[in-house]
């Protein structure tokens, strides 16, 4: 096994962290680890969680993320600690992209440059990252910084962490130090190939052509004001103009929809872009698109979300001789639009298909760069790197 994972929602900081770390360790015969990745919810004292995990893994490097949801293959909750452990069979090196909000491109490129300075000599290397939702279009900016290094890795996958409705610093720990305005980049090296894939699960409603756009704001669709064009479609689904003019109601409605942008060079491959808010000024997105782009309005579908997860797992099992584990980045949107029962069902399908441990990190945006996917920042998806 290359990877182990565990979860605990015990009352005490120390007990929760130790229980989760021991659960992850129990799945690995080799008790020497290359990296521990910890996700803790804000209910716990993250420093005590860090120390407690350290009592189990010794001098193994630890990356800790404070997030609103923590999960592994065994369980997930808005209150808990989840731990993922990589065995020594996987090389892991960590760099910090410092000053993310002051200059995300420079910070990321400097950190990646340091990662590329050394190599363990293993045949394959992948880049995994966690970045804070502390700047506008955090996913788009992170992708633009990383795409220049696409040829240096066999695949790149990561997530933007934080509150989707506001930009703020996030708490990350590495080597005992707390970072709030930095991204964490991890180079994973292996003698066997890993696999990166992604699933969505939204079905098409109707196509549009962008006829006016300013920055990240769509001004007009099909030569008509974007607000009223979208309102015309949504009103047929029972949503009123009053709903869309109410920021709270509009946010809940928009979570159920996304725009799909097709990859012109890869038929059947698309990128998911989310409408973040809507007003008479237009529709603000989480990405930059272009005037003249054709986009599809997509609506979430429980059945199709579950089917997309099954297909992703099937592809992963078809590409790898054996799956030892996975690191999964899942959009907060999925937990919002699925009922509790349907979300549990989605996780059950992952567990039943993989039959291997995984650590799940909830994200605002998912960024993927892989030959089989539409490279870019996505929202509403579930993306994973399978070992």
C-alpha positions as CSV (number, residue, x, y, z in Angstrom):
1,X,0.0,0.0,0.0
2,X,1.2,3.5,-0.8
3,X,-1.5,5.4,1.2
4,X,-3.6,5.2,4.3
5,X,-6.3,7.5,5.6
6,X,-8.4,7.8,8.7
7,X,-11.1,10.0,10.3
8,X,-12.3,10.8,13.8
9,X,-14.8,13.1,15.4
10,X,-13.8,12.4,19.0
11,X,-14.6,15.2,21.4
12,X,-11.0,16.0,22.4
13,X,-8.3,17.5,20.1
14,X,-5.7,14.9,21.0
15,X,-8.0,11.9,20.8
16,X,-9.5,12.9,17.4
17,X,-6.1,13.5,15.9
18,X,-4.4,10.4,17.3
19,X,-7.4,8.2,16.3
20,X,-7.4,9.5,12.7
21,X,-3.6,9.1,12.4
22,X,-3.6,5.6,13.9
23,X,-6.5,4.6,11.5
24,X,-4.4,5.8,8.6
25,X,-1.2,4.1,9.9
26,X,-3.0,0.8,10.4
27,X,-3.5,0.5,6.7
28,X,0.2,0.7,5.9
29,X,2.6,-2.1,6.6
30,X,5.6,0.2,6.3
31,X,5.5,2.5,9.3
32,X,7.9,5.0,7.7
33,X,6.0,7.8,6.0
34,X,7.0,10.4,3.5
35,X,4.2,12.9,4.2
36,X,1.1,13.3,6.4
37,X,-1.8,15.5,5.1
38,X,-4.2,16.5,7.8
39,X,-7.6,18.2,7.4
40,X,-9.2,19.6,10.6
41,X,-12.4,21.5,11.1
42,X,-12.4,24.8,13.1
43,X,-13.9,23.1,16.1
44,X,-10.5,21.8,17.1
45,X,-7.4,23.6,18.2
46,X,-5.3,23.1,15.0
47,X,-2.0,23.3,16.8
48,X,-2.9,20.6,19.2
49,X,-4.2,18.5,16.3
50,X,-0.8,19.0,14.6
51,X,1.1,18.0,17.7
52,X,-1.1,14.9,18.3
53,X,-0.6,13.7,14.7
54,X,3.1,14.2,15.2
55,X,3.1,11.9,18.2
56,X,2.0,9.1,15.8
57,X,4.1,9.9,12.7
58,X,7.2,11.1,14.4
59,X,9.4,13.4,12.3
60,X,7.3,12.8,9.2
61,X,6.6,16.2,7.5
62,X,3.0,17.2,8.2
63,X,0.8,19.5,6.1
64,X,-2.3,20.6,8.0
65,X,-5.4,22.4,6.5
66,X,-8.2,24.0,8.5
67,X,-11.4,23.5,6.5
68,X,-15.1,23.4,7.1
69,X,-15.4,19.7,6.3
70,X,-13.2,16.7,6.9
71,X,-13.6,13.3,5.5
72,X,-11.9,10.0,4.5
73,X,-13.2,6.8,3.1
74,X,-14.5,5.8,6.5
75,X,-16.6,8.9,7.4
76,X,-17.0,12.6,6.9
77,X,-18.4,15.5,9.0
78,X,-18.5,19.3,9.5
79,X,-16.7,18.4,12.8
80,X,-13.8,16.1,12.6
81,X,-10.1,15.4,11.8
82,X,-9.0,13.4,8.7
83,X,-5.5,12.2,8.1
84,X,-3.8,10.9,5.0
85,X,-0.4,9.1,5.1
86,X,1.9,8.5,2.2
87,X,4.4,5.6,2.6
88,X,8.0,5.9,1.7
89,X,7.3,4.3,-1.6
90,X,6.0,7.7,-2.6
91,X,8.5,10.5,-2.6
92,X,7.0,13.8,-1.3
93,X,8.5,17.3,-1.2
94,X,6.7,20.4,0.0
95,X,7.2,24.1,-0.8
96,X,5.4,27.1,0.4
97,X,4.2,29.7,-2.1
98,X,4.6,32.8,0.1
99,X,2.5,35.9,-0.3
100,X,-0.2,34.4,-2.4
101,X,-2.6,37.4,-2.3
102,X,0.2,39.9,-3.0
103,X,1.3,38.1,-6.2
104,X,-0.1,34.6,-6.8
105,X,1.8,34.0,-10.0
106,X,5.2,35.0,-8.7
107,X,4.6,33.1,-5.4
108,X,3.6,29.8,-7.2
109,X,6.2,30.0,-9.8
110,X,9.0,30.5,-7.3
111,X,7.8,27.5,-5.2
112,X,7.4,25.3,-8.3
113,X,10.9,26.3,-9.4
114,X,12.3,25.1,-6.0
115,X,10.4,21.8,-6.3
116,X,12.0,21.1,-9.7
117,X,15.5,21.8,-8.5
118,X,15.8,18.3,-6.9
119,X,14.5,14.8,-7.8
120,X,14.4,11.5,-6.1
121,X,15.1,9.8,-9.4
122,X,11.7,8.1,-9.6
123,X,10.1,7.9,-13.0
124,X,6.9,9.8,-12.5
125,X,6.1,13.1,-10.7
126,X,2.9,14.9,-10.0
127,X,2.0,18.2,-8.4
128,X,-0.7,18.5,-5.8
129,X,-1.6,21.9,-4.1
130,X,-3.8,23.7,-1.7
131,X,-4.3,27.4,-2.2
132,X,-6.4,30.0,-0.2
133,X,-9.5,31.7,-1.6
134,X,-7.9,35.0,-0.7
135,X,-8.0,36.7,-4.1
136,X,-10.5,37.2,-6.9
137,X,-10.5,34.3,-9.3
138,X,-8.1,32.3,-7.2
139,X,-8.5,29.2,-9.3
140,X,-8.1,31.0,-12.6
141,X,-4.9,32.8,-11.3
142,X,-3.5,29.6,-9.9
143,X,-4.1,27.7,-13.1
144,X,-2.5,30.5,-15.2
145,X,0.6,30.3,-13.0
146,X,0.8,26.5,-13.1
147,X,0.1,25.8,-16.7
148,X,3.5,27.0,-17.7
149,X,4.9,24.0,-15.8
150,X,2.5,21.5,-17.4
151,X,5.4,19.7,-19.2
152,X,7.4,19.4,-16.0
153,X,4.9,17.1,-14.3
154,X,2.9,14.0,-15.3
155,X,-0.2,15.7,-14.0
156,X,-1.3,18.6,-11.7
157,X,-4.4,18.7,-9.4
158,X,-5.3,20.8,-6.5
159,X,-8.0,22.9,-4.8
160,X,-8.8,26.4,-3.6
161,X,-9.7,26.3,0.1
162,X,-12.1,28.6,1.9
163,X,-15.5,30.3,1.9
164,X,-17.0,30.5,-1.6
165,X,-18.8,33.8,-0.8
166,X,-15.9,35.8,0.5
167,X,-12.2,36.2,0.1
168,X,-10.2,35.5,3.2
169,X,-6.9,34.1,4.4
170,X,-6.8,30.4,5.3
171,X,-4.9,28.6,8.0
172,X,-2.3,26.1,6.8
173,X,0.5,24.5,8.9
174,X,3.7,23.0,7.7
175,X,6.8,22.0,9.7
176,X,5.1,23.5,12.8
177,X,4.7,26.9,11.3
178,X,1.4,28.6,10.6
179,X,0.7,30.2,7.2
180,X,-2.3,32.3,6.3
181,X,-1.5,33.9,3.0
182,X,0.4,31.1,1.4
183,X,-0.3,28.2,-0.9
184,X,1.1,24.7,-0.2
185,X,2.6,22.8,-3.2
186,X,3.5,19.1,-2.9
187,X,5.6,17.2,-5.5
188,X,4.7,13.4,-5.4
189,X,7.2,11.1,-7.0
190,X,6.7,7.4,-7.8
191,X,8.1,4.5,-9.8
192,X,4.5,3.6,-10.9
193,X,2.1,5.8,-12.8
194,X,-0.7,7.6,-10.9
195,X,-3.9,8.7,-12.6
196,X,-5.9,12.0,-12.4
197,X,-9.5,12.3,-13.3
198,X,-12.6,14.4,-12.7
199,X,-16.4,14.0,-12.6
200,X,-19.2,16.6,-12.8
201,X,-22.8,15.4,-13.2
202,X,-24.8,18.4,-14.5
203,X,-27.1,18.0,-17.5
204,X,-27.5,20.5,-20.3
205,X,-30.4,23.0,-20.3
206,X,-29.7,25.2,-23.3
207,X,-26.8,26.8,-25.2
208,X,-25.8,30.5,-25.3
209,X,-23.3,32.6,-27.1
210,X,-21.5,35.3,-25.1
211,X,-22.1,38.5,-27.0
212,X,-20.8,40.9,-24.3
213,X,-18.3,40.3,-21.5
214,X,-16.2,42.6,-19.3
215,X,-13.5,40.9,-17.2
216,X,-15.3,38.1,-15.3
217,X,-18.8,39.5,-15.9
218,X,-21.0,38.3,-18.7
219,X,-22.9,41.4,-19.9
220,X,-25.0,39.9,-22.7
221,X,-26.0,36.5,-24.0
222,X,-27.4,36.0,-27.5
223,X,-27.4,39.8,-27.9
224,X,-29.7,40.3,-24.9
225,X,-28.9,41.4,-21.3
226,X,-27.5,38.4,-19.5
227,X,-29.6,38.9,-16.4
228,X,-32.9,38.8,-18.3
229,X,-31.7,36.0,-20.6
230,X,-30.9,33.8,-17.7
231,X,-34.1,34.9,-15.8
232,X,-36.2,33.8,-18.8
233,X,-34.7,30.2,-18.6
234,X,-34.8,29.9,-14.8
235,X,-38.4,31.3,-14.6
236,X,-39.5,28.2,-16.5
237,X,-38.0,26.1,-13.7
238,X,-40.0,27.9,-11.0
239,X,-37.6,30.6,-10.0
240,X,-38.8,34.2,-9.9
241,X,-37.2,37.6,-10.6
242,X,-37.5,38.3,-6.9
243,X,-35.5,35.2,-6.1
244,X,-32.7,36.2,-8.4
245,X,-32.6,39.8,-7.0
246,X,-32.2,38.4,-3.4
247,X,-28.5,37.7,-2.9
248,X,-29.1,34.9,-0.4
249,X,-31.7,33.1,-2.5
250,X,-29.8,33.7,-5.7
251,X,-26.7,32.1,-4.2
252,X,-28.6,28.9,-3.4
253,X,-30.2,28.8,-6.8
254,X,-26.9,29.4,-8.7
255,X,-25.2,26.6,-6.8
256,X,-27.5,24.2,-8.8
257,X,-26.3,25.6,-12.2
258,X,-23.0,26.0,-14.1
259,X,-21.8,26.9,-17.5
260,X,-20.0,24.3,-19.6
261,X,-17.3,25.4,-21.9
262,X,-16.2,22.9,-24.5
263,X,-12.6,22.1,-25.3
264,X,-12.3,22.8,-29.0
265,X,-9.4,20.4,-29.3
266,X,-10.9,17.5,-27.3
267,X,-14.5,16.5,-28.3
268,X,-16.6,15.6,-25.2
269,X,-14.2,17.3,-22.8
270,X,-15.5,20.5,-21.1
271,X,-14.7,22.9,-18.3
272,X,-17.3,23.8,-15.6
273,X,-17.6,27.5,-14.8
274,X,-19.9,28.7,-12.0
275,X,-22.1,31.8,-12.0
276,X,-21.1,33.3,-8.6
277,X,-23.7,36.1,-8.5
278,X,-26.2,37.8,-10.8
279,X,-27.5,41.3,-11.1
280,X,-28.8,43.6,-13.8
281,X,-25.1,44.4,-14.5
282,X,-24.6,40.8,-15.6
283,X,-23.5,37.4,-14.4
284,X,-20.2,37.2,-12.5
285,X,-18.2,34.1,-13.1
286,X,-15.3,32.4,-11.4
287,X,-13.3,32.6,-14.6
288,X,-12.4,34.7,-17.6
289,X,-14.2,33.7,-20.8
290,X,-14.3,35.4,-24.2
291,X,-16.8,37.2,-26.3
292,X,-18.0,34.8,-29.0
293,X,-17.6,31.7,-26.7
294,X,-20.4,29.2,-26.9
295,X,-21.5,27.9,-23.5
296,X,-24.1,25.6,-22.2
297,X,-26.2,26.3,-19.1
298,X,-26.1,23.1,-17.0
299,X,-28.3,22.0,-14.1
300,X,-27.3,19.6,-11.3
301,X,-28.8,16.2,-11.4
302,X,-28.4,13.7,-8.5
303,X,-28.6,10.7,-10.9
304,X,-26.0,12.2,-13.3
305,X,-23.7,13.2,-10.4
306,X,-23.8,9.6,-9.1
307,X,-23.3,8.2,-12.6
308,X,-20.4,10.6,-13.2
309,X,-18.6,9.4,-10.1
310,X,-19.1,5.8,-11.1
311,X,-17.6,6.4,-14.5
312,X,-14.7,8.3,-13.0
313,X,-13.9,5.4,-10.7
314,X,-14.3,2.9,-13.5
315,X,-11.8,4.9,-15.6
316,X,-9.3,5.0,-12.7
317,X,-9.6,1.2,-12.1
318,X,-9.2,0.6,-15.9
319,X,-6.0,2.8,-16.0
320,X,-4.2,1.4,-12.9
321,X,-3.3,-2.2,-12.2
322,X,-4.3,-1.7,-8.6
323,X,-5.6,1.3,-6.7
324,X,-3.9,1.8,-3.3
325,X,-5.6,5.1,-2.4
326,X,-6.6,8.5,-3.6
327,X,-6.5,12.2,-2.7
328,X,-9.9,13.7,-3.7
329,X,-10.8,17.3,-4.2
330,X,-14.5,17.8,-4.0
331,X,-16.5,21.0,-4.6
332,X,-18.5,22.3,-1.7
333,X,-21.3,22.6,-4.3
334,X,-21.9,18.9,-4.3
335,X,-22.6,18.8,-0.6
336,X,-24.9,21.8,-1.0
337,X,-27.1,20.6,-3.9
338,X,-27.3,16.9,-2.9
339,X,-29.6,15.9,-0.1
340,X,-27.9,14.4,3.0
341,X,-28.9,10.9,1.8
342,X,-27.7,11.5,-1.7
343,X,-24.4,12.9,-0.6
344,X,-23.8,9.9,1.6
345,X,-24.7,7.7,-1.4
346,X,-22.1,9.5,-3.5
347,X,-19.4,8.8,-0.9
348,X,-20.6,5.2,-0.6
349,X,-20.1,4.8,-4.4
350,X,-16.6,6.1,-4.1
351,X,-15.8,3.6,-1.3
352,X,-17.4,0.7,-3.0
353,X,-15.7,1.4,-6.3
354,X,-12.2,2.2,-5.0
355,X,-12.0,-0.4,-2.2
356,X,-9.1,1.7,-1.1
357,X,-8.5,4.5,1.4
358,X,-8.9,8.1,0.4
359,X,-8.6,11.5,1.9
360,X,-11.2,14.1,0.8
361,X,-10.6,17.8,0.8
362,X,-13.6,20.1,0.2
363,X,-12.8,22.9,-2.2
364,X,-14.2,26.2,-3.6
365,X,-12.5,25.4,-7.0
366,X,-10.7,22.4,-8.4
367,X,-7.8,22.9,-10.8
368,X,-6.7,20.1,-13.1
369,X,-3.9,19.9,-15.7
370,X,-3.9,16.4,-17.3
371,X,-3.9,15.2,-20.8
372,X,-7.3,13.5,-20.4
373,X,-9.1,16.5,-19.0
374,X,-10.0,20.1,-19.9
375,X,-7.1,22.0,-18.2
376,X,-8.3,24.9,-16.0
377,X,-10.2,25.9,-12.9
378,X,-13.5,24.1,-12.4
379,X,-16.3,24.4,-9.9
380,X,-18.9,21.9,-8.9
381,X,-16.7,18.9,-9.8
382,X,-14.9,16.1,-7.9
383,X,-11.3,15.6,-9.0
384,X,-8.9,13.0,-7.8
385,X,-5.4,11.7,-8.0
386,X,-5.4,7.9,-7.7
387,X,-2.4,5.9,-6.6
